Every structure is written in structure tokens, then in C-alpha cells.
Amino acid sequence: MSSSPIDPHHTERSLDPENWDELRALGHRTLDDMIGYLQTVRERPAWQPLPETSKDLFAESMPKEASPAEQVYEQIREHILPYPTNNIHPRFWSWVGGTGTPTQLIADMVISAMNSAALGMDEVASSYVELQLLDWLKEMLEFPRDASGLLVSGGSMANLVGLAVARTHMAPYDVRAEGIDAIGQPRLMYYASTEGHSSIKKAVELLGLGAKSLRMIPVSDDFTIDLAALQEAIASDRDAGRLPACLIATAGTVNTGATDPLNRLADIAEAENMWLHVDGAFGAFAKLSPQSRSIVDGLARADSLAFDLHKWLYMQYDCGCVLIRGDRPHKETFSVVPSYLRSLDRGLASGPFNFSEYGIQLSRSFKALRAWMALKTEGVDRYGEQIEQNIQQARYLSERIEAHPQLELLAPTAMNIVNFRYTAPERSANKLDELNLEILMQVQERGIAAPSSTTLNGLFSIRVAICNHRSRRSDFDALIAGVVEIGDELIASPDYS
Ligand SMILES: *Cc1c(COP(=O)(O)O)cnc(C)c1O
């Protein structure tokens, strides 16, 4: 082996710094700043609005000329860092935001320095790290070891991949060659509850099946799928000559955290010869808690399982995953191998696994390293404890709401999501909706906390989704105090009387 001789007389330029020492100094300073930023996150408001001066910066035109990195970093410090989504904050409970962990900053630097394309077909460390991570995830979720898997951007992409595999596997013809328009073929039907995530509808549309191929089945009072209605829909589709192809269950719905009866759905899928896809974006990881794992009993019976590491596994964005039972249907759906991507027997292109044969992306970031480092650093048991802590916090918050005369729960608390509102006597449903919307916006604007909102049975709900390892009971006490204080102020004003 020989390395290239150093050529001191080269005239070519590169994008490397002319002065590495300056970059090193800036790098050290940035790392210190970032660690300090996370260490002090609790001292900052849960949300603060972006000032106009920052928006002006983001309206500036394309930079044609160079600026020193130090100067650009100053702009980041002043105009970007203070205004995050703030899912890193202990009182952030909007949508399903994950918190991330400080240790992953280290992995992030390594990922960026290596800048691997994570193809899997390259015989390099990243391929093996990702495969090992997938094996760990299968073990954590009790999925068979011979299942295939892929890291993707998030739950939406994981749902798309899983539902695409269902399509190729279930179509009684070569859907990749013929498309879904094949003459004389029955329409493939997918079924999810009305609480299924919006990404499912997008996926069904993108797969060319058409939104009419997705039956949205009503839910029961506990927001889980109505099994009788599901079975009726399947039967009536069969009678009409359509082909019931795919059941989509949710483990942890985004609105209320409800989990469809997975074992019952797996039984139906078996009896009806249908594919079972489980959207376990956050809920799948309830499996890691010995006290709460029974909520997701039956999870491992899924043919495909979608979940996010960036939600309830507290990994930095973005990282989702899809697992598919058996390698064959997965590869049959996505494999296209041109000559320029052929694996070779030896050398760089002799890696263990061509990820592009299992999904849509070709080049990907080496995001696996963040999760790999975090799982090794904390240990999987620790994650189970954190998840259980969030479930206990949701229970605590719900109990406090139920005990409070001015608050009411709007859905059963099944896992880590709490829905509630402020109530006041003699107000119409509309007035209460307006009142609670105003309360929510003020809770955020005053920087008290960052819950989000939804509509349940037609009522506006303040929604608290807890995938946050920094939250403490006192944070939920502060939320309740803030909501009640603002609600009391508002009902005293003529607008809400
Ligand atoms: C968040 C979520 C998704 C989408 O995941 P992304 O990572 O945001 O793409 C899908 N399903 C459920 C139940 C979710 O909570």
C-alpha cells in the first residue's frame, strides 16, 4: 500500500479551510456552546416568537461572496439558536416531538466528518453498524431475526415503504410491471381507522391506489378501531368484487395514544388472508417497559411495522424504521440494480446489504450511528424506564385534571397522550372551543409550556404528548396552573362570558 505523495506546488483549490487552526478553535467553541445550550434549556421559555430582525436575515438574497465562518456562526447564535421548535425543552409536548439526548452530539460530529453515504453495499463500517442496529431493534420489538429492515427519514416514509410492500405482495398480478390499472383486476383495498395517521392516506394515494382504496373505519369510545364495522367493510368489499389487501393498525394513535387491538386485528388479517401493517410510530416502544408492554401485545405479529426512533426512543431527528417479516416481499418491491450499483466480490463494493433494494432512497446519511451510540451509552433497559416514566406522568396529569373542578379530560389516557380542556358553566360548545384555543395560544406565548391541540368528537382539545425525558411532575403542575390562571382571567372578560 502506498499513499499519494504530497505535492507542495499544486494550484488547485478545495473547500477545505486555509487555516485549520481557526476552524479548530471555532469547532471547540461551538461544541462548548451546544453543550451549554442543552444544559441550560430549562432556563428558557417553552416557546418564544421569532423577531422581525431575524426574519429579515432570512429574507436576504443568495450569498455570492464568501463570509468568514465565525461571522456566519454569530448569525446562527443570534438568529437561529434561540428559536428552536424546542422539543428539547422539558415542557414541550406538541405533536409527537422527541427530545434527543446530548450524547448524540458526539455521534453527529462523527457522522458529519465521515460523511458516509450509508449504501450498505459498501464494505465499510457504516453498513455493519446499521445492520447491527436493525438487529437490536428487532430484538427490542420481538420481531423475528430474519425480518428485513430499513432506516428511513421517519414514520411517514416507513408507512409508505410498508404499504408499498403490502401492495406488491397482495396484488394477484405483477403490480410493478402492470401498475394498479391492470385490466380486469380487482381493486386492492386498505383499511385503517379514522384515527390513522395522515401519512397513511398520502401513502395510499402515492401508491396509485387512490384514496377510495383506503377505508377509514370508525372508532369506538376509546378511539380504537370498531372491529364489527371493519369486518362489515371487508365483507362488503369482497361481495362487490374488490380485494381486501391490507389492514393498517395503529399502536399509539397521534390524537389520543390509543392502540388498536393488535391480536384481534392479526387474527382477522390471518383469517382474511390480508397483510397486517402496524403504524407504531411512537407506541411501538411501549414494548420496552415491563409494566406497560401489554398495551402493544400482538405487535410482533405484524407483516410490516413502522416506527420512529426520533419520537419515543429520544433519538435526534431524523430517524424512522420499517421492519418487514421475511426478506423476500421487501426486496421484491424495491429492487432495481443497475450495472453501476452492482456488488463486487471484493473491494469497496463488496458490502453486506444493498439498502437501495429495500426502499426508495439511494444515498442516505449515517444516521444509524446516533442511535447505535445512544443505545450503547444508556443501555436498552434505561429506555424502558424513561418510557414508563412518561406513561406515569400522563397518568399523573390525567388524575390532576380529573380532580380539578375547572378541567375535564376529553379522551381516556391510554398511554402517553392527555387531552383536556378548561370548562366553565353556562358556556356554549362554541364558546368553550374559542376559550380553550385562546388559552392554548397564551400558554405558548407566555412561554409556560408547549402543548398542541386537536379536535375530539367535535370538541377543541388541549393535547399533551409526552415523549420527553426532561419533563418532571412539577412541569405538569405548571401547565395546569397556567391553563387555570389564563382560563380564569379570560372568563372574567366580556369576550368569554
Ligand atoms: C408521527 C407519526 C407518524 C409520522 O411520522 P414522521 O416521523 O413524522 O414522518 C405516523 N404515524 C403516527 C402514529 C405518528 O405519531
The ligand as a Tripos MOL2 file, in Angstrom:
@<TRIPOS>MOLECULE
LIG
   15    15     1     0     0
SMALL
NO_CHARGES

@<TRIPOS>ATOM
      1 C1        -45.5360   10.9290   13.9060 C.3       1 LIG1
      2 C2        -46.3920    9.8600   13.3650 C.ar      1 LIG1
      3 C3        -46.2740    9.4430   12.0340 C.ar      1 LIG1
      4 C4        -45.3680   10.1520   11.0600 C.3       1 LIG1
      5 O1        -44.0330   10.0610   11.4530 O.3       1 LIG1
      6 P1        -42.9300   11.1310   10.9660 P.3       1 LIG1
      7 O2        -41.7060   10.6370   11.6240 O.co2     1 LIG1
      8 O3        -43.3790   12.4640   11.4740 O.co2     1 LIG1
      9 O4        -42.8960   11.0730    9.4850 O.co2     1 LIG1
     10 C5        -47.0510    8.3870   11.6200 C.ar      1 LIG1
     11 N1        -47.8910    7.7640   12.4640 N.ar      1 LIG1
     12 C6        -48.0460    8.1370   13.7570 C.ar      1 LIG1
     13 C7        -48.9980    7.3880   14.6410 C.3       1 LIG1
     14 C8        -47.2880    9.1950   14.2500 C.ar      1 LIG1
     15 O5        -47.4050    9.5710   15.5320 O.3       1 LIG1
@<TRIPOS>BOND
     1     1     2 1
     2     2     3 ar
     3     2    14 ar
     4     3     4 1
     5     3    10 ar
     6     4     5 1
     7     5     6 1
     8     6     7 2
     9     6     8 1
    10     6     9 1
    11    10    11 ar
    12    11    12 ar
    13    12    13 1
    14    12    14 ar
    15    14    15 1
@<TRIPOS>SUBSTRUCTURE
     1 LIG1         1 GROUP 0 **** ****
